[in-house]
Amino acid sequence: MSIGERVLKIRTERKLSQAKLAKEVGVTQQLIGQIENGENQGTKHIVRIAAALGVSVLWLESGEGEPEPPPPARITSSADQRLEAIKARLGDEQKHAVADMLERMFPPAK
């Protein structure tokens, strides 16, 4: 099964339209259609697509393992999706460095 076939399978199981998935991912409906048809592998957007569908990136990319159940709360804003995609690429040290930088930029309210 290809990436596109897995996207189509889960999207239809979740009763999501291509338009709704595209909006959640922050891409066009046409791109979702191209991914499902095998015209585009969508690897640039794989983390956001997996998050929107509630499956693991590994399963979506390779078919290995099982898709995970949907998360309790869906990421809905494109800003949240971008932050989650960045977070997924960082190691622990990098996450601490980013958290320190953000806390300096946006100190807690007193």
C-alpha positions in Angstrom: 0.0 0.0 0.0 1.4 3.4 -0.9 1.4 6.7 1.1 -1.5 7.9 -1.0 -3.5 4.7 -0.5 -2.9 5.0 3.3 -4.0 8.7 3.3 -7.2 7.8 1.3 -7.9 4.8 3.6 -7.7 6.8 6.8 -9.3 9.9 5.5 -12.4 8.0 4.4 -12.5 6.0 7.6 -12.4 9.3 9.5 -15.1 10.7 7.1 -13.0 13.6 6.2 -13.3 15.3 2.8 -10.2 16.1 0.9 -11.0 19.8 1.4 -11.3 19.4 5.2 -8.0 17.4 5.4 -6.3 20.0 3.2 -7.5 22.8 5.4 -6.2 21.0 8.6 -2.9 20.3 6.9 -2.5 23.8 5.4 -2.3 22.7 1.8 -4.6 22.7 -1.2 -7.3 20.1 -1.9 -5.6 19.5 -5.2 -2.4 18.4 -3.4 -4.3 15.9 -1.2 -5.9 14.5 -4.4 -2.4 14.2 -6.0 -1.1 12.4 -3.0 -4.0 10.0 -2.9 -3.6 9.3 -6.7 0.2 8.7 -6.3 1.1 11.8 -8.4 2.8 13.4 -5.4 4.4 11.6 -2.4 3.6 14.5 0.0 6.7 13.9 2.0 7.2 17.6 2.7 3.9 17.6 4.5 3.9 14.1 6.0 4.2 15.2 9.6 1.2 17.5 9.3 -0.9 15.0 7.3 -0.2 12.3 9.9 -1.1 14.7 12.8 -4.4 15.7 11.0 -5.3 12.0 10.4 -4.3 10.9 13.9 -1.8 8.3 12.7 2.0 7.8 13.2 4.3 9.3 10.7 6.2 6.0 10.4 3.0 4.1 9.4 1.9 6.8 7.0 5.3 6.9 5.3 6.2 3.2 5.2 3.2 1.2 6.3 5.3 -0.3 9.1 3.5 -0.9 12.4 -0.1 0.0 13.0 -1.8 3.3 12.7 -2.3 4.9 16.0 -5.8 5.9 17.3 -6.7 9.5 16.8 -5.3 11.9 19.4 -7.7 13.2 22.1 -7.5 16.7 20.7 -6.9 17.6 17.1 -4.5 20.2 16.0 -6.6 22.7 14.2 -4.7 25.9 13.5 -1.9 26.0 10.9 0.3 27.7 13.5 -0.1 24.7 15.9 0.6 22.3 13.0 3.8 24.2 12.1 4.9 24.1 15.7 4.2 20.4 16.1 6.1 19.6 12.8 9.1 21.6 14.1 8.9 19.9 17.5 8.9 16.5 15.9 12.2 17.2 14.3 14.0 18.3 17.4 16.0 16.3 19.9 15.7 16.9 23.7 18.5 19.4 23.9 17.1 21.4 21.0 13.6 21.3 22.6 15.1 22.7 25.8 17.0 25.4 23.9 13.8 26.4 22.1 11.8 26.4 25.3 14.4 28.6 27.0 14.3 31.0 24.0 10.5 31.2 24.0 10.4 31.8 27.8 12.8 34.7 27.4 10.8 36.1 24.5 7.4 35.6 26.2 7.9 35.6 30.0 5.1 34.3 32.1 2.5 36.8 33.2 2.9 37.9 36.8 
